[in-house]
Amino acid sequence: MALTHAGIKGLKPRAVRYLVSDGRGLSLDILPSGRMSWLYRYCMEGKYGKVNLVRYPDLPLRAARAKRDELAVQVAGGKSPAMEAKQKRTSLSTNPTVRELGSGITKSRW
């Protein structure tokens, strides 16, 4: 059953995290703290994936459905939204990793 704005407002946190589905892969993830985030789950080539979208109410219901439709087009085109999000995160990182720092260090005595 599709979610409504009033239905979302009526959702209460529980002792454990739970999901409420809107349909076609879009779910609202409710944490015990009361925080709610949109989650898109999909299956591609027999493997399941998921992408966290934005917190609710920062991304309203209508916009979350539009984002789900965009991601569904990517999946239909053979692109994994989770892998693309991971690549975007790593390409935006300006801080060097420990491995990158360690490659330029030589042993020295103090």
N, C-alpha and C positions, 0 to 999 in steps of 0.2 A: 504494500500500500504506500502511495506517495506521501511524502512529508508535507506539512503545511507550516507556515510561520507560527501559527498559534500552537500547533502540535509540538514544535521544537521548543517553544517557550515553556511548555508544560513538562518537558523531560527533566528529571531530577537525577543527581548523581547517586550512584550505588556504592557499595563497599568494594566492588571490583569494576574494572573497565568493561564497557559494553558498546556494541555497535547497533545503530538503528539504520536500516536500509531505506533508501529512497527509490531504488530500482536502477537497473542497467549499470550496476557497478558502483554507484555513488552511495556512500554511507556516512553517517555522522558518528564520530568516535567520541564517546563521553567518558571522561576520566573521573575517578573518585573526588578529585579536587573541584569538579564542576566545569572544568575547561572542556570546550567542544571544538573539534577540528573535523574538517571534511577529509574524506579518504576515498580514493578511486582504486578499485580492485579490478583486475582483468586477467585473462588467460590468453597466452600467446604461445603457439607451438607446443601445447601441452604443459607449459610452465606458468605458474601463477606469479603475478607481480602486484605491487601496490605502490601508490604515490600519495603522500600526504599533501594536501592542498593548503589552504589557509584556515586559520581559526574562524569559527562562527562567533560573532556576527560581522567580523571584518570582511568576510565574503558571504553575502546574503544567498539565500536559497536559489534565486533565479540565476545569479552569476555562477554559482557552483554547478548548476545543471549545464550552463553554457560551457564551462571549463571541462566538464565530463564529456560533452559532445566533441570538443576539440581533441581530447585525449583518445576518445574512441576512434576518431579518424586516423590518428597516428598508429594505433594498434592495428587497424584494418590495413594500413599501408605497410605493415611489417616492422614498425619502429616501436621500441619499448620505451614508454614514457619514464619509467624508473631509471633506465640506463641513461637516457638523455638528461634527466635531472641530476644524476650523479656526475656526469661529464661536465655539466654546467657549473656545479659546485666546485669541482676540482680545478676547472680552468679559471674560476674567479678568485681562487685562493692566492693571496699575495705573500703569505707567511711561508717561509721555507719549512720543509719537514725535517725531522731528525736525520733521515737518510741523506737529504740534500746537504745538510750542514756537515754531516760526518764525512762526505766525500772530499771535502777540501781541507780536512784537518789532518795534520801529520803528527806523529809522536814527537814530543820534545821533552826535554828534562827541565825541571824548574830549578 
